[in-house]
Amino acid sequence: MPSPASALAIDAREVAKTFRSGWLRPRETAALRGATLAVPRGAIVGLLGPNGAGKTTFLSILATLLIPDRGTVRVLGLDVVRDSMALRRRLNMASGRPSFLWSLRVAEIVAFYGRLYGLSGAALRARVDALIEQYELTPYRRVPYSELSTGLKQRVALAKSLVNDPELLFLDEPTLGLDPDVSMRVRAHIAALRRERGVTILLTTHYMREAEELCDEVAFIKAGRILDAGTPDELKRRIGLGDVIALRLEPAAPAWLAEAPGVLRCASADGWTKCTVDDAEKRLPDLLRQLFAEGVTVRNVRVREPELEEVFVELAR
């Protein structure tokens, strides 16, 4: 059941954007072709898709940085074109490719963006100090941006994005190119923003595991169109992806296994029989009982849930 408009932080419908280049031989590139997305207030929603799918263009329109060619976009109840100035005070954005003036020190970067949002004096100093402490940047507050590691640059970008205490935060590939341990810390910071401050977050990523870990809902975008959206479990059910029960059996798998209740499909390879089922917790005990009753020895059992990457592969076909 769709959320009422008042419960939505983002209500974007049939959004289109085409970029034009060249003069003698003009070229057109359609970045968005009627994208529709609803984001509930207080949620973390992931926008997933391959490079060139339209993720960054969509975020830029939602953040009032680009004007759509067609469609309607309301963010926090305001129109992104007519009410852009009022809306910008309530938003912020961080990119996975942060770029600040190389000679500025960490504290100077955060303070500069604080001034853009109207902070000054003691209020500005307190805000800068709080954000630098929150993102564990105190040892680096006087270090020039050019001397920071990639992970530290990401943390500066996150600190900058919170300087105005935004209601809605856009994160564009927030862990791009980071080492696994740094990525884990950045994801922990993102989760804490929603948990502790109630910030609504829309993030783009092409890391499926990151989306499953962080997001309440995900939307898949390809070639400028949203293919589907919902919770990971909803998407898996709609597409018919189920849990996978892998069995190592002696003798070989009986023919009835593929026709057993709840089994969607069954295949054997490399000594394993893999059964995709609607609910492993419900179906596995019955399957094991029937196998034992028929004298089939179960040497090993593995169970795994389908991954978002499999959902995307099915949607993109």
C-alpha positions in Angstrom: 0.0 0.0 0.0 1.6 3.3 -1.0 2.5 5.8 1.7 0.4 9.0 1.9 2.1 12.1 0.5 2.5 13.6 4.0 4.6 10.6 5.1 7.0 10.9 2.2 10.3 12.7 2.2 10.6 12.2 -1.5 7.8 11.9 -4.0 9.2 11.8 -7.6 7.0 10.9 -10.5 7.9 10.2 -14.2 11.1 12.2 -13.9 13.0 12.7 -17.2 16.3 14.4 -18.0 18.2 14.6 -21.3 21.7 16.1 -21.7 22.6 17.8 -25.0 26.1 18.4 -26.3 27.7 19.6 -29.4 26.7 22.3 -31.9 27.3 21.2 -35.5 26.3 17.7 -34.7 24.3 17.9 -31.5 24.0 14.7 -29.4 21.4 13.8 -26.9 21.9 11.5 -23.9 18.8 10.5 -22.0 19.9 10.1 -18.4 16.4 9.6 -16.9 13.4 8.2 -18.8 10.5 8.5 -16.5 11.9 7.5 -13.1 9.4 7.3 -10.2 10.4 6.9 -6.6 8.8 7.3 -3.1 10.9 7.5 0.0 9.2 7.5 3.4 10.3 9.9 6.1 12.9 8.5 8.4 14.0 5.7 6.1 17.3 4.7 4.6 16.6 3.9 0.9 19.2 2.6 -1.6 19.2 3.5 -5.2 21.1 0.7 -6.9 22.3 0.3 -10.5 25.3 0.0 -12.8 27.5 2.9 -13.8 25.6 5.2 -16.2 22.2 4.1 -15.0 21.1 7.6 -13.9 21.7 7.4 -10.2 23.8 10.6 -9.8 21.5 12.5 -12.2 18.5 11.5 -10.1 20.1 12.5 -6.9 21.1 15.9 -8.4 17.5 16.6 -9.3 16.2 15.6 -5.9 18.9 17.8 -4.3 17.8 20.8 -6.5 21.1 20.9 -8.4 19.5 20.0 -11.7 16.1 20.9 -13.2 14.1 18.0 -14.6 12.9 18.2 -18.2 9.7 16.5 -17.3 7.9 15.0 -14.3 7.0 16.2 -10.8 9.3 16.1 -7.8 8.4 17.0 -4.2 10.9 16.8 -1.5 9.9 17.3 2.2 6.6 18.5 0.8 8.1 21.2 -1.4 8.5 21.4 -5.2 12.2 21.1 -6.1 12.0 23.8 -8.8 9.7 26.4 -7.3 10.8 26.0 -3.7 14.5 25.2 -4.3 15.9 28.0 -2.1 13.8 27.1 0.9 14.4 23.4 0.4 18.2 23.7 0.2 18.4 24.7 3.9 16.9 21.4 4.9 19.1 19.2 2.7 22.7 18.2 2.3 24.7 15.9 0.2 28.0 14.0 0.3 29.8 12.3 -2.6 32.0 9.2 -2.7 34.3 11.4 -4.8 34.7 14.3 -2.3 36.6 17.3 -3.7 37.4 20.3 -1.5 40.0 23.1 -1.9 43.3 21.2 -1.4 45.0 23.8 0.8 42.1 24.2 3.3 42.5 22.4 6.6 39.8 20.0 7.9 38.3 22.5 10.4 38.3 25.2 7.8 36.4 23.1 5.3 33.6 22.3 7.8 33.5 26.0 9.0 33.3 27.3 5.4 30.2 25.2 4.7 28.7 26.2 8.0 29.0 29.8 7.0 27.1 29.1 3.8 24.2 27.9 6.0 24.3 31.1 8.0 26.3 29.9 11.1 28.8 32.3 12.7 30.6 33.1 15.9 30.2 30.7 18.9 27.5 28.7 17.2 29.7 27.9 14.2 32.7 27.0 16.4 30.6 24.7 18.5 29.2 23.0 15.4 32.6 22.5 13.8 34.0 21.1 17.1 31.1 18.7 17.5 31.3 17.3 14.0 35.1 16.9 14.1 34.8 15.0 17.3 31.9 12.9 16.0 33.8 11.8 13.0 37.0 11.2 14.8 38.8 14.0 13.0 40.3 15.8 16.0 43.9 14.7 15.3 43.5 16.0 11.7 41.7 19.3 12.2 44.7 21.3 11.2 45.8 19.0 8.4 45.4 20.3 4.8 42.9 18.3 2.8 45.5 17.3 0.2 47.4 15.3 2.9 44.4 13.2 4.0 43.8 9.5 3.1 40.8 8.5 1.0 39.0 7.3 4.2 39.6 10.5 6.0 38.4 12.5 3.0 35.1 10.5 3.2 34.7 11.4 6.9 35.3 15.1 6.2 32.6 14.9 3.5 30.2 13.3 5.9 31.0 15.9 8.6 30.4 18.7 6.1 27.1 17.2 5.0 25.7 17.5 8.6 26.7 21.1 9.2 23.2 22.3 8.8 21.6 19.4 10.7 19.7 18.3 7.5 16.3 16.5 7.5 17.2 14.7 4.3 20.7 13.5 3.3 21.8 12.4 -0.1 24.9 10.1 -0.2 26.4 9.3 -3.6 28.5 6.2 -3.5 29.6 6.9 0.1 32.0 4.0 0.3 33.4 4.1 -3.2 37.0 2.9 -3.3 37.4 2.5 0.4 39.2 -0.4 2.1 36.7 -2.9 3.7 37.5 -1.8 7.3 37.0 1.9 6.4 33.8 1.1 4.5 32.4 -0.7 7.6 33.1 2.4 9.8 31.4 4.7 7.2 28.3 2.5 7.1 28.2 2.5 10.9 28.2 6.3 10.8 25.4 6.3 8.3 23.2 3.9 10.3 23.8 6.1 13.4 22.5 9.2 11.6 19.1 7.6 11.2 19.1 5.9 14.5 20.2 8.9 16.6 18.9 11.8 14.6 16.0 10.4 12.5 17.6 11.7 9.3 16.1 10.4 6.1 18.8 9.1 3.8 18.8 8.3 0.1 22.1 6.7 -1.0 23.3 5.4 -4.3 25.6 2.4 -4.5 26.4 -0.6 -6.7 27.4 -2.6 -3.7 24.6 -5.0 -3.1 25.8 -6.2 0.3 26.0 -2.6 1.5 22.4 -2.0 0.5 21.2 -5.1 2.3 23.1 -4.1 5.4 21.9 -0.4 5.5 18.7 0.0 3.7 15.0 -0.4 4.7 14.1 -0.3 1.0 15.9 -0.5 -2.3 15.1 0.7 -5.8 16.8 -0.7 -8.9 17.6 1.7 -11.7 18.8 0.9 -15.2 18.9 3.0 -18.3 17.2 5.9 -16.5 14.2 3.9 -15.3 13.3 2.4 -11.9 12.8 -1.3 -12.6 11.3 -2.1 -9.2 11.4 -0.9 -5.5 10.6 -2.3 -2.1 12.2 -4.1 0.8 14.7 -6.7 -0.1 12.4 -9.5 1.0 9.5 -8.0 -1.0 11.6 -7.9 -4.1 12.8 -11.4 -3.7 9.2 -12.7 -3.3 7.9 -10.7 -6.3 10.6 -12.0 -8.6 10.2 -15.6 -7.3 13.6 -15.9 -5.8 13.6 -18.1 -2.7 16.0 -19.5 -0.2 18.5 -22.0 -1.5 18.9 -25.4 0.3 22.1 -27.2 -0.9 22.2 -30.9 -0.1 25.0 -33.4 -0.5 23.1 -36.7 -0.9 23.9 -40.4 -1.2 22.5 -41.8 -3.4 21.7 -39.1 -5.9 18.7 -36.9 -5.4 15.3 -38.6 -5.8 13.0 -37.4 -8.6 10.3 -36.3 -6.2 12.5 -33.6 -4.7 11.9 -31.2 -7.5 8.1 -31.6 -7.0 8.0 -31.4 -3.2 5.8 -28.7 -1.7 7.5 -25.2 -1.6 10.3 -26.3 -4.0 10.5 -23.7 -6.8 13.3 -25.4 -8.7 16.0 -28.0 -8.2 19.4 -28.6 -9.9 22.4 -30.8 -9.3 26.1 -30.0 -10.0 29.5 -30.9 -8.5 27.9 -33.3 -6.1 25.4 -30.9 -4.6 21.7 -30.7 -5.2 20.4 -27.1 -4.9 16.8 -26.6 -4.2 15.3 -23.1 -4.3 12.3 -23.0 -1.9 9.8 -20.4 -0.8 10.9 -20.6 2.9 13.8 -22.7 4.0 12.9 -22.6 7.7 9.5 -24.1 6.8 10.5 -26.6 4.1 13.9 -28.0 5.3 12.5 -30.2 8.2 9.9 -31.8 5.9 12.5 -32.4 3.2 15.0 -34.0 5.6 12.3 -36.2 7.2 11.2 -37.6 3.8 14.8 -38.1 2.6 15.6 -40.0 5.8 12.4 -42.1 5.5 13.5 -43.2 2.0 17.0 -44.1 3.2 18.8 -41.2 1.5 21.9 -40.2 3.4 22.3 -36.4 3.9 26.1 -35.8 4.1 25.9 -32.0 4.3 23.3 -29.2 4.3 23.8 -25.5 3.5 21.1 -22.8 3.5 21.4 -19.3 2.2 19.0 -16.5 1.3 19.0 -15.0 -2.2 21.1 -11.9 -2.6 20.0 -8.5 -4.0 22.5 -9.1 -6.9 20.3 -12.0 -8.0 17.2 -9.7 -7.8 18.9 -7.2 -10.1 20.0 -9.8 -12.6 16.4 -11.0 -12.8 15.0 -7.5 -13.2 17.6 -6.5 -15.8 16.9 -9.4 -18.1 
